[in-house]
Amino acid sequence: MFLVFIIAVGAGFATPHAEPHVQKFLKSILLKDVPMAEGEFRTFTFVLLMLIVGLLALGTDTSAFAVILGGGLGLFGLRLFHAIKARVTNSDNTPSPQE
């Protein structure tokens, strides 16, 4: 279960890096018939990668929750980490009310 979670984190993290390749592939074969907006490619790439992780998880005792949580943490983890770090850094630099 934990291995699938880690693979899902990696797939979520890889989504922005895989997006240009998926976009290039889709534009060459599919988009003549099915138009997609620019912002939809990242969503499509994420869904595709999570589908692959789900297929890898078949036959294991991994829940879909672990796959989606791992993928979400991989996709948004760095942004969340930087936001929390900035908030902690800003709260450390603010003067206390007694000063």
C-alpha positions in Angstrom: 0.0 0.0 0.0 2.8 2.4 0.9 4.6 1.7 -2.3 1.6 2.6 -4.4 1.2 5.8 -2.3 4.8 6.8 -3.1 4.3 6.0 -6.8 1.2 8.2 -6.7 3.2 11.1 -5.1 5.7 10.7 -7.9 3.1 10.7 -10.5 1.5 13.8 -9.1 4.9 15.5 -8.9 5.6 14.5 -12.5 2.4 15.9 -13.9 3.7 19.4 -14.8 6.8 17.7 -16.4 4.7 15.2 -18.4 2.1 17.8 -19.5 4.0 19.1 -22.6 4.6 15.6 -23.9 0.9 14.6 -23.5 -0.2 17.9 -25.0 2.1 17.4 -28.0 0.8 13.8 -28.5 -2.8 14.8 -28.1 -2.5 17.7 -30.5 -1.1 15.4 -33.2 -3.9 12.8 -33.0 -7.0 13.9 -31.1 -7.5 17.6 -31.0 -8.7 18.0 -34.5 -11.9 16.4 -33.4 -12.0 17.1 -29.7 -10.8 20.6 -28.8 -9.3 21.2 -25.4 -8.5 24.4 -23.7 -4.9 25.0 -22.6 -5.7 24.6 -18.9 -7.3 21.2 -19.5 -4.1 19.5 -20.5 -2.7 19.4 -16.9 -6.0 17.9 -15.7 -6.0 15.3 -18.4 -2.3 14.5 -17.7 -3.0 14.1 -14.0 -6.0 11.9 -14.6 -4.0 9.8 -17.0 -1.1 9.3 -14.5 -3.5 8.5 -11.7 -5.2 5.9 -14.0 -1.8 4.3 -14.6 -1.1 4.3 -10.8 -4.6 2.8 -10.3 -3.7 0.0 -12.8 -0.5 -0.6 -10.9 -2.5 -0.9 -7.7 -4.8 -3.6 -9.0 -4.4 -6.7 -7.0 -3.1 -4.9 -3.9 -4.9 -3.8 -0.8 -4.4 -0.1 -1.7 -7.5 2.1 -1.5 -8.4 4.7 -4.0 -8.1 7.3 -1.2 -4.3 6.6 -0.9 -3.8 6.9 -4.6 -5.7 10.2 -4.9 -4.1 11.6 -1.7 -0.6 10.7 -2.9 -1.3 12.2 -6.3 -2.7 15.4 -4.8 0.3 15.7 -2.4 2.7 15.2 -5.3 0.9 17.8 -7.5 0.4 20.4 -4.8 3.0 19.4 -2.2 5.7 21.9 -3.2 3.2 24.8 -3.3 1.8 23.8 0.1 5.3 23.4 1.6 6.3 26.9 0.4 3.1 28.5 1.6 3.5 27.0 5.1 7.2 27.9 5.1 6.4 31.5 4.2 3.7 31.7 6.8 6.0 30.4 9.5 8.8 32.7 8.4 6.5 35.7 8.4 5.1 34.8 11.8 8.6 34.6 13.2 9.5 38.0 11.9 6.4 39.8 13.2 7.0 41.8 16.4 5.1 40.5 19.5 2.4 42.7 21.0 4.5 43.4 24.0 7.2 45.2 22.0 
